[in-house]
Every structure is written in C-alpha cells, then in structure tokens.
Amino acid sequence: MAKRIGILTGGGDCPGLNAAIRAIVRRAIGAHEMECFGILRGWRGLLDGLASPLTLESVSGILTRGGTILRTSRTNPFASPDGAMAIMRNVRRFGLDGVIAVGGDDTFVVAERLHRENGLKVIGVPTTIDNDMEGTEYSFGFDSTVNIAMEAIDRIHTTAESHDRVMIVEVMGRQSGWIAVYAGLAGGADIILIPEKPVNLQEICDTIVRRHDRGKDFSIIVVAEGVRLAGHAAEAALAVPNHKLDEFGRAPTGGIGQVLAKEIEKRTGYETRVTVLGHIQRGGSPTAFDRVLGARLGMAAADLAQAEEFGKMVALQANKVVMLPIEVGTRRKPVPDDLYDVAKAFFG
C-alpha cells in the first residue's frame, strides 16, 4: 500500500489543474492517510530535486484558480544522458512510493518510458486544452478554452458585421483541430480549418464570395494554429529558419492566420483582419465542467495510487471514469469525420 506520493503538473498549463491537485491531496490524505509531495515545475522538479509537502491547508481555496500552484515546464528528462537516473534518485530521496503525473501527451510519453525502462511507479491524469489524447473523451482544460474562444468569436461577429470584413480567428491546438471545431461551431463560424483536413484556398475564397453575393457582407473564419497550406507558396511565410525546438523536438506553431488573411484579401479584394487568441485561451478560472472533471480524475488517481495500480491512467469514457494502460495516453486523437461534417453543414 502506497504511503507517500508525489504530484507533478507538466507541459502546457490549463484551467482545472488546481482542481485536480486539490482532489488528489484531499482523497489521498483524507481517505487513504497518505502523505503528498508537490513536485515543482513538472519533470524538472524531479530532475533538480524540487519538492515540498502538500497538506489540506496548502490546497485550500485553489479550486477556482487557473494555472497550477505546482508550476510547470516542458521538460524531457531523456534529453540528457543521465536524466532518467536523476529522476529515480530523487524519487528515492523523497521516499516516494509513486508519482501522479498530470499533463498532456508529452508528459505521458515521459511517464510511460520511465515506467517501462526505469521502473517508475507512475499514474497518469490526462489534461490538455487540445483534447487530443487517446483514451479519454475529454481532458479538463478543453471546455474552459472552448468557452473563452467562443466568447471571442461572439464579440468578433459584431465588429466584422459593422465593417463588412472577413475576420480570421486563430486558436490554439498544435496539430489538433478540437478547439477550432468546438469553438467555431458554437460561435457560428462560417468556415473552420483544422490540421486534420486539407485546406483549399480557392474553395475558401469561393465560399466567401458566395456569401457576399447573397448579401452576407462579412465572414468569420476559425483556423487552428497547426493548419498548413501544403504545396502553396504562402506556406513559405511560416517556414521561419532557425526555430528553437523544445526538448521534445517540437517547433512553435502559429502564424497561419496572417498568411490566410493576405491570400484571401488578394484573391477576393475583401478587407481581412486577424485575431490571434494565443495564451488568453489558457488563462483564467476553469468552467464548472473542468472543475468537476479535474476532481473526478484526481480522486480516481489517488485511489489507484493507494491500490498500487501503477503504469495506468485515468480517463473519461461515456461519462464514467475508467482505468487504462498509460501508453494509451501517448497516442494522438484526431477530430473524427462525423464531428467535422456537423461543422461543415454550417459553412458559407
């Protein structure tokens, strides 16, 4: 039976992380009489030995706060030759019987590999605004992000209509279109572009012209930051040399909105403007859905730790919390065709 667990939050922050931390600590201490240690700045904390006790008092009042009280980082221990060994040394140093890793696919990739190759006793809790982790229908942070983006689209409608403009809203999501589809569909976007589907610039422009021809003098386009214009000269505008890669080898995304705006204005003659929502989508207080989901997954993770069910992840399926092998969460979940077909029914 596990007696002391570490908790870390890795990768991008999102609303709902503190709800999950609070639930893990309250369940672990209150129901299972375990000790909890907060590991600071994700996997960086286990590399550098940055951890401190978490108590019921230290998690009091954090439910409504965005971000994470444990801080975070995009740290890959396997980027250095002795990173994995340093992790295991500090796990022993702090006397941890297991680690609960709360994060996205990069966090899970590290967790799964440390479990498989180094014997780390770990449990995964999926959280990403991108909602692109396999195994779970929703990850907390996604609903809050979608609501922020939807509200922005609602506001942009009024200024777009006032000025007869084409307005492009660029949202986050890396190589996933979940945010774009949900926020665009909820916000009444006229076109939604996602990385999972090829983009035809001429079709976009033809759709906008048809709208104008029938008296719709403005258009709203929602585009995911990871969209690319394969084979088009405009794509070169995004190919900035010497991009600094993160420790997982990922280049920064974004900028597609400006490329699209130039092309649409050139081809149609309609004034086109861009709004990049960026990190506004990550900030602020979590929605009720994300608070509840964070609490449910956090409590389930504490239960797994108490039962020493390591190498597993918790997930939401058919509104029930289930347990899966942690490697499931390392795989990407694309936007399904049927969901995008619903969105396409409202294009134009």
C-alpha positions in Angstrom: 0.0 0.0 0.0 1.5 3.3 -1.1 2.1 5.8 1.8 3.7 8.8 0.1 3.0 10.0 -3.4 4.4 12.8 -5.5 2.2 15.0 -7.7 3.5 17.0 -10.7 1.9 19.0 -13.5 3.8 19.0 -16.8 3.6 20.6 -20.2 1.2 23.5 -21.0 -0.9 24.8 -18.2 -4.7 24.9 -18.3 -7.7 25.7 -16.2 -8.6 22.8 -13.9 -5.1 21.7 -12.9 -5.6 23.1 -9.4 -9.0 21.3 -9.1 -7.2 18.0 -9.8 -4.3 18.7 -7.4 -6.8 19.6 -4.7 -8.8 16.4 -5.3 -5.7 14.2 -5.3 -4.5 15.6 -2.0 -7.9 15.6 -0.2 -8.5 12.0 -1.3 -5.0 10.8 -0.6 -4.8 12.3 2.9 -8.5 12.2 3.9 -9.4 8.7 2.7 -6.1 6.9 2.4 -3.9 8.5 5.1 -1.1 9.0 2.6 1.5 11.8 2.5 1.6 14.1 -0.5 4.6 15.9 -2.0 4.2 18.6 -4.6 6.9 18.3 -7.3 7.6 21.7 -8.8 7.8 22.6 -12.5 6.9 19.2 -13.9 9.6 16.7 -14.6 12.1 19.5 -14.0 11.3 19.2 -10.3 12.3 15.5 -10.2 15.4 16.2 -12.1 16.5 19.0 -9.8 15.0 17.8 -6.5 12.4 20.5 -6.2 9.6 19.2 -4.0 7.8 20.1 -0.8 4.9 18.6 1.3 1.3 19.3 0.3 -1.3 19.4 3.0 -5.0 20.0 3.2 -4.3 23.6 4.1 -2.0 24.2 1.1 -4.7 23.1 -1.3 -7.5 25.1 0.4 -9.0 27.8 -1.8 -7.3 26.8 -5.1 -10.4 25.3 -6.8 -11.2 28.5 -8.7 -7.7 29.4 -9.7 -6.3 28.9 -13.2 -2.8 27.7 -13.9 -1.1 25.3 -11.4 0.2 26.0 -7.9 2.9 23.5 -8.7 4.1 25.4 -11.7 5.0 23.6 -14.9 7.6 23.2 -17.7 8.1 21.4 -20.9 11.0 19.2 -19.6 12.1 16.0 -21.2 14.4 14.0 -18.8 15.6 11.9 -21.7 17.1 15.0 -23.4 20.1 14.5 -21.2 22.1 11.2 -20.8 21.6 10.8 -17.0 18.1 12.4 -16.8 16.3 9.2 -16.1 18.7 8.2 -13.4 18.4 11.6 -11.8 14.6 11.2 -11.7 14.9 7.8 -10.0 17.5 9.1 -7.5 15.2 11.9 -6.4 12.2 9.6 -6.2 14.2 7.5 -3.7 15.5 10.7 -2.0 12.0 11.9 -1.2 10.8 8.4 -0.3 8.0 8.4 -2.9 6.0 5.2 -3.3 4.6 6.6 -6.6 4.1 9.6 -8.8 0.9 11.0 -10.2 1.8 12.9 -13.4 -0.9 15.4 -14.6 -0.3 16.6 -18.1 -0.6 16.0 -21.9 0.9 13.6 -24.3 4.5 14.8 -23.8 4.1 14.3 -20.0 2.7 10.8 -20.7 5.5 9.9 -23.1 8.0 10.6 -20.4 5.9 8.8 -17.7 5.4 5.7 -19.8 9.0 5.4 -20.7 10.2 6.0 -17.1 7.8 3.3 -16.0 8.8 0.8 -18.7 12.6 1.4 -18.7 13.3 2.5 -15.2 10.5 1.1 -13.1 9.0 4.4 -12.0 5.7 3.8 -10.3 3.5 6.3 -12.0 -0.1 7.1 -12.7 -1.3 9.5 -15.5 -4.0 12.1 -15.3 -4.8 13.5 -18.8 -5.1 17.2 -19.2 -4.7 19.3 -22.3 -6.6 22.2 -23.8 -6.1 20.4 -27.2 -8.3 17.4 -26.2 -6.2 15.2 -28.4 -5.2 12.4 -26.0 -6.4 9.0 -26.9 -8.4 7.0 -24.4 -10.4 9.9 -22.8 -13.4 11.6 -24.4 -12.5 14.9 -22.7 -9.5 16.2 -20.9 -10.0 19.0 -18.4 -8.9 22.4 -19.7 -10.6 21.9 -23.0 -14.0 23.1 -22.0 -12.7 26.3 -20.4 -10.6 27.0 -23.5 -13.5 26.4 -25.9 -15.7 28.8 -23.9 -13.1 31.5 -24.0 -12.6 31.1 -27.7 -16.4 31.0 -28.3 -16.9 34.3 -26.4 -14.2 35.9 -28.5 -15.9 34.8 -31.7 -19.2 36.1 -30.5 -17.6 39.5 -29.9 -15.8 39.5 -33.3 -19.1 38.9 -35.1 -20.3 42.4 -34.2 -17.2 44.3 -35.4 -17.0 42.1 -38.5 -20.6 43.0 -39.4 -20.1 46.6 -38.7 -17.1 46.9 -41.1 -18.1 44.3 -43.7 -14.9 42.5 -43.1 -13.6 39.0 -43.3 -12.3 38.1 -39.8 -10.0 35.3 -39.1 -9.7 33.9 -35.5 -6.6 31.8 -34.9 -7.0 29.4 -32.0 -4.6 27.0 -30.2 -4.4 23.3 -30.6 -1.0 22.4 -32.0 -1.6 19.7 -34.6 -5.2 19.2 -33.4 -8.4 20.9 -34.5 -10.6 20.1 -31.5 -10.7 23.7 -30.2 -11.3 25.1 -33.6 -14.2 22.8 -34.3 -16.0 23.2 -31.0 -15.4 26.9 -30.6 -16.2 27.6 -34.3 -19.3 25.5 -34.3 -20.5 27.1 -31.0 -19.6 30.6 -32.2 -21.3 30.3 -35.6 -18.1 30.4 -37.7 -18.7 30.4 -41.5 -15.5 28.4 -42.2 -13.5 26.2 -39.8 -10.0 25.0 -40.8 -8.2 22.2 -38.9 -4.9 20.3 -39.4 -6.7 17.0 -39.9 -8.3 18.2 -43.2 -6.6 19.5 -46.3 -7.1 23.2 -47.0 -8.1 24.5 -50.4 -7.6 28.3 -50.6 -9.7 28.7 -53.7 -12.6 26.9 -52.1 -12.4 29.2 -49.1 -12.4 32.3 -51.3 -15.3 31.0 -53.4 -17.3 30.4 -50.2 -16.7 33.9 -49.0 -17.6 35.4 -52.4 -20.9 33.4 -52.5 -21.7 34.7 -49.1 -21.2 38.3 -50.3 -23.3 37.6 -53.4 -26.3 36.7 -51.3 -25.9 39.7 -49.1 -23.7 38.5 -46.3 -21.0 41.2 -46.3 -18.9 39.7 -43.6 -17.4 36.3 -42.8 -15.9 34.6 -39.8 -13.1 32.0 -40.3 -11.8 30.0 -37.4 -8.4 28.4 -38.0 -6.3 26.1 -35.8 -2.7 27.2 -35.3 -1.4 23.9 -36.7 -3.0 24.3 -40.1 -0.6 24.2 -43.1 -1.1 25.1 -46.7 0.7 22.2 -48.3 2.2 22.9 -51.7 1.3 26.6 -51.6 3.8 29.4 -51.9 2.2 31.1 -49.0 3.4 28.3 -46.8 6.9 29.6 -47.0 5.8 32.5 -44.8 5.6 30.1 -41.9 8.9 28.4 -42.6 11.0 30.7 -40.4 14.6 29.3 -40.3 16.3 28.5 -37.0 13.2 27.9 -35.0 14.2 26.9 -31.5 12.8 23.4 -30.8 11.6 22.4 -27.3 13.0 19.4 -25.5 10.6 17.1 -27.3 11.7 18.4 -30.7 8.6 20.5 -31.4 8.8 23.7 -33.3 6.4 26.6 -32.3 3.2 26.8 -34.2 1.1 29.8 -35.2 1.1 32.5 -37.8 -1.3 30.8 -40.2 -4.0 33.4 -39.6 -1.8 36.2 -41.2 -0.9 34.0 -44.2 -4.6 33.3 -44.8 -5.6 36.9 -44.4 -3.1 38.1 -47.1 -4.2 35.4 -49.5 -7.9 35.9 -49.0 -7.6 39.7 -49.4 -5.5 39.3 -52.5 -7.9 36.8 -54.1 -11.2 38.4 -53.2 -10.5 42.1 -52.6 -12.4 41.9 -49.3 -10.8 43.6 -46.3 -9.5 40.8 -44.0 -8.3 41.1 -40.4 -6.8 38.6 -37.9 -7.2 38.0 -34.2 -4.8 35.5 -32.6 -6.2 34.4 -29.2 -3.0 32.8 -28.1 -2.4 32.2 -24.4 -5.6 34.0 -23.4 -7.2 30.7 -24.0 -5.1 29.0 -21.3 -5.8 31.6 -18.5 -8.5 32.3 -16.1 -10.8 30.4 -13.9 -12.0 26.9 -15.0 -15.6 26.2 -16.1 -17.8 24.0 -13.9 -17.2 21.1 -16.3 -13.5 21.3 -15.9 -13.6 21.7 -12.1 -15.8 18.6 -11.8 -13.8 16.6 -14.3 -10.5 17.5 -12.6 -11.9 16.5 -9.3 -13.2 13.1 -10.6 -10.0 12.2 -12.3 -7.8 13.4 -9.4 -9.7 11.4 -6.9 -9.6 8.3 -9.1 -5.8 8.7 -9.5 -5.4 8.9 -5.7 -7.4 5.6 -5.4 -5.1 3.9 -8.0 -2.0 5.1 -6.1 -3.4 3.7 -2.8 -4.1 0.4 -4.6 -0.6 0.5 -6.2 -2.2 0.2 -9.7 0.8 1.9 -11.4 1.5 2.1 -15.1 -2.1 3.2 -15.5 -4.0 6.3 -16.5 -7.5 7.5 -15.5 -9.8 8.6 -18.3 -13.4 9.6 -19.0 -15.5 7.3 -21.2 -19.3 7.5 -21.6 -19.2 9.9 -18.6 -17.6 7.2 -16.4 -14.1 7.3 -15.0 -12.1 4.3 -16.2 -8.6 2.9 -15.9 -6.4 2.3 -18.9 -2.7 1.4 -19.6 -0.7 4.7 -19.5 0.6 4.2 -23.1 -2.9 4.8 -24.4 -2.5 8.5 -23.5 0.7 8.8 -25.5 -1.3 8.5 -28.7 -3.0 11.3 -30.6 -6.8 11.5 -31.0 -7.7 13.3 -34.3 -11.0 15.2 -34.8 -13.4 12.5 -36.2 -15.0 12.9 -39.6 -18.6 12.9 -38.3 -17.9 15.9 -36.0 -16.3 17.9 -38.7 -19.2 17.0 -41.0 -21.6 18.7 -38.5 -19.4 21.8 -38.6 -19.3 21.8 -42.4 -23.1 21.8 -42.6 -23.0 25.4 -41.4 -20.1 26.6 -43.7 -21.0 29.5 -46.0 
